[in-house]
């Protein structure tokens, strides 16, 4: 299996797609070694990912795209749960994509999952993969992307009519003890993670602009925030 892109198809190749080289270098520095232990360590605090996958429930033949697919963990879990759907993912880190490719191959899912190097704020799944997504998933990525509002704007324009945008990320931990909240936020800052306190307001505005339905929750006492934005058909 290979990484696909609009220009060349290997993880280390120079592409004509307009992703940010700076972002790629920054994420590669962060994950060059972390990628080997990422899934084993993140399982304890990236809460809500499995619930998102459970509620995804794509129809047979549906196309699911994950933005910021990282090691491919979510794609593999979802592909195993929904064998009649097809999955794609983009990530700005070629180091993480290397791990994703290994995981996809190891689970025998080469024919059902494709991944590509791409910028979440400027991508075209039709050009990259030749498909338009019915579902777009963004799991714990918005809190690491400076222009996270741009990601949401881009994602909504790439969905099919009636498509769904699924989001889970860190919340403000407003119902956690103050000491625990301070420690968590300091620790997250070490990884350039910033919980998006105005995510709900941004999604409300986006839903109103597109005439979409928004379901928003703050599970785990506000530790996380999750949303499903459904476009009209």
Residue pairs with C-beta under 8 A, 6 or more apart in sequence:
1 101
1 104
1 105
1 110
1 114
2 9
2 10
2 101
3 9
3 10
3 11
3 94
3 97
3 101
3 115
3 116
3 117
4 114
4 115
4 116
4 128
4 129
5 13
5 15
5 17
5 116
5 117
5 118
5 128
6 15
6 16
6 17
6 124
6 127
6 128
7 13
7 14
7 15
7 16
7 17
8 14
8 15
11 94
11 97
11 98
11 101
11 117
12 94
15 117
17 117
17 118
17 119
17 123
17 128
18 119
18 122
19 92
19 117
19 118
19 119
19 122
19 123
20 92
20 119
23 92
23 119
24 92
24 93
24 94
24 117
26 192
27 91
27 92
27 93
27 95
27 96
28 93
28 94
28 95
30 93
30 191
30 192
31 38
31 93
31 95
31 96
32 95
35 71
35 95
35 96
35 98
35 99
36 99
38 70
38 71
38 96
38 99
39 71
39 73
46 139
46 140
47 219
47 220
47 223
47 224
48 168
48 219
48 220
48 224
48 226
49 73
49 74
49 139
49 140
49 168
50 77
51 168
51 219
51 226
52 74
52 137
52 139
52 166
52 168
52 226
53 74
53 77
53 78
53 81
54 81
55 166
55 228
56 64
56 78
56 82
56 135
56 137
56 166
57 82
58 64
58 82
58 84
58 85
58 134
58 135
59 84
59 85
59 134
60 84
60 85
61 84
61 85
61 86
62 85
62 86
62 134
62 135
63 85
63 86
63 87
63 88
63 125
63 131
63 132
63 133
63 134
63 135
64 78
64 82
64 85
64 86
64 87
64 88
64 133
64 134
64 135
64 136
64 137
65 87
65 88
65 89
65 90
65 125
65 129
65 133
65 135
65 136
65 137
65 158
66 74
66 75
66 87
66 88
66 89
66 90
66 136
66 137
66 138
66 139
67 89
67 90
67 120
67 123
67 136
67 137
67 138
67 141
67 151
67 155
68 90
68 91
68 92
68 120
68 138
68 139
68 140
68 141
68 144
68 145
69 75
69 89
69 90
69 91
69 96
69 97
69 100
69 115
70 91
70 93
70 96
70 99
70 100
70 141
71 96
71 99
71 100
71 103
72 89
72 99
72 100
72 101
72 103
72 104
72 113
72 115
73 103
74 137
74 139
75 87
75 89
75 100
75 104
75 109
75 113
75 115
76 103
76 104
76 107
76 109
76 113
78 85
78 87
78 137
79 85
79 87
79 107
79 109
79 112
79 113
80 107
80 109
83 112
86 112
86 131
87 112
87 113
87 114
88 113
88 114
88 115
88 116
88 125
88 128
88 129
88 131
88 133
89 100
89 113
89 114
89 115
89 116
90 115
90 116
90 117
90 118
90 119
90 120
90 123
90 128
91 97
91 100
91 115
91 117
91 118
92 117
92 118
92 119
92 120
94 117
97 115
97 116
97 117
100 115
101 115
104 110
104 113
104 115
114 129
116 128
116 129
118 128
120 138
120 141
120 145
120 151
120 154
121 145
121 147
121 150
121 151
121 154
122 150
122 154
123 154
123 158
124 158
125 131
125 132
125 133
125 158
126 132
132 158
132 159
132 160
133 158
133 159
133 160
133 163
134 159
134 160
134 162
134 163
134 164
135 159
135 163
135 164
135 165
135 166
136 155
136 158
136 159
136 163
136 164
136 165
136 166
137 166
137 167
138 151
138 152
138 155
138 165
138 166
138 167
138 168
138 169
139 167
139 168
139 169
140 168
140 169
140 170
141 151
141 169
142 148
142 151
142 152
142 167
142 169
142 196
142 199
143 169
143 170
143 188
143 193
143 194
143 195
143 196
144 191
144 192
144 193
144 194
145 151
148 196
149 202
152 165
152 202
152 203
152 206
153 206
155 165
156 165
156 206
156 210
156 212
156 229
156 231
159 165
159 231
160 231
161 231
161 232
161 233
162 230
162 231
162 232
162 233
163 230
163 231
164 228
164 229
164 230
164 231
165 227
165 228
165 229
165 230
166 226
166 227
166 228
167 199
167 203
167 225
167 226
167 227
167 228
167 229
168 224
168 225
168 226
169 195
169 196
169 199
169 224
169 225
169 226
170 188
170 193
170 195
170 196
170 223
170 224
170 225
171 195
171 218
171 220
171 222
171 223
171 224
171 225
172 195
172 197
172 222
172 225
173 180
173 181
173 184
173 185
173 195
173 221
173 222
173 223
174 181
174 218
174 221
174 222
175 221
175 222
176 184
176 221
176 222
176 223
185 195
188 194
188 195
196 202
196 225
199 225
199 227
200 216
200 225
200 227
203 214
203 216
203 227
203 229
204 214
204 216
206 212
206 229
207 213
207 214
207 229
210 231
210 232
211 231
211 232
212 229
212 230
212 231
212 232
213 229
213 230
213 232
214 227
214 228
214 229
214 230
215 227
215 228
215 229
215 230
216 225
216 226
216 227
217 225
217 226
217 227
218 224
218 225
218 226
219 225
219 226
